């Protein structure tokens, strides 16, 4: 067994206090720990997890002198280096540079993700209502999810994975639609322990500019606050519209994660 590999209980114990302190910044790792088949690694205070289906590595406080050992451990467990690395900016760049040297690929920043946490909800009144997505709307949502993946600068593997998960989200009651004489906007959420992360927020181009997304996010937050006080989401920091929308609803920026692709 690789000396960096750790059990899920050890990983959760190390991550728990960080999630309490900064839930938005750590919600991706916390969500992955709830999934099966995620290789987990620890070195000192450093944590790392690999999502094999999209070949993406997320690290947190990973020590620089263990970068090479981590990459070797990833190759040992999956047979290849990750194609995407997500971490705070300096850490993501550092690990990506070493990985690119080893595999001869170019490291490209694909997104600067702002980690937002709801501080105080500011409800919005707009035409329409929020409702649960229906099974017969899965094909529509799959198309919207694929379009959202392109808008969010995600790779083909992630776009395919999102389409595969659309039906599951609807079946589990975790997808919503803003309805104003028809479906106008979609979004979803995932539980992370006693918290929630909002994701898959998308409005087709023909319906933009009518504040459907802001109304849908505010309404979903109001719904989720019944069960949890911590709600987070990620936003592309280079998209001023979405960042303005989330701040207007009552979200505050908690941190930043850098997404780097190796291509």
C-alpha positions, 0 to 999 in steps of 0.5 A: 500500500502506498504510504500516502494513501489514507482511509476515508475515516482518517481523511474525514477527520482531517477535513472536518475542522477545515470544512467548519472554518471554510465550508465553501472552499472545502465543499468539493473535497467534502462532497467527494469523500461521500462518493465511492471509489475516490482514492484519498491521500494524506501527508502531514496536514496535506490532503488530496483526492482523485476523481477517477471518472474525470481524472481530476485531482483536488488538493488542500495544503499539500506539502511541496516536498511531497508533490512528486510522491503524490504524482507517483501515487496517482500513477500507481493507483490509476495508471496515469497522471491527472488531467485536471488539478484544482487547489488554491492558486499557488498550490495548483500551479506548483503541482501542475508544473511538476505534472506537466514536466513529467508528462510533457503536456501544457498546463493551462488555467481553465477557470478561477473558481470563487468559493461563495458561502451564503451569509444572509439571504436576500429573497427576490421577487420575480415572475415564475416559481421554483419547482422540482424537475420532472422525469420527462424533462431529463432530455431537456436538462441533459442538453442544458447541462451539456451547454452549461459545461461549455459555458463553465469551460469544463472538459468533454469528460466532465460534460459527459459525466454531467449528462450521465448524472442528470437523470439521477439528480432528477430521480433523487429530487435534487434538480429544480426548474424556474417555471415562467409559462415554461422551463426557463432556468435550471439548477441543482444541489448536493447534500454535504453532511448537514450542508448543501452546495448549489450547482448546475445553475444554467439559463439558456441564452434566449431567456437571459437578462430576465433575472431567472437565475437569481430568482431560482437561486434565492428560492432554492436557498430559502428552501434549503435553509429549512434543513441546513444553515450552510449553503455554498456554490462555486462561480467563475470569477471571470464572469462578472454577471454571475458573481454580481448575482450571487453577491446580490442574493447574499453570498460572500466570497470565501476563497478561490480555487484554480482549475488547471488543465493538462493538455 
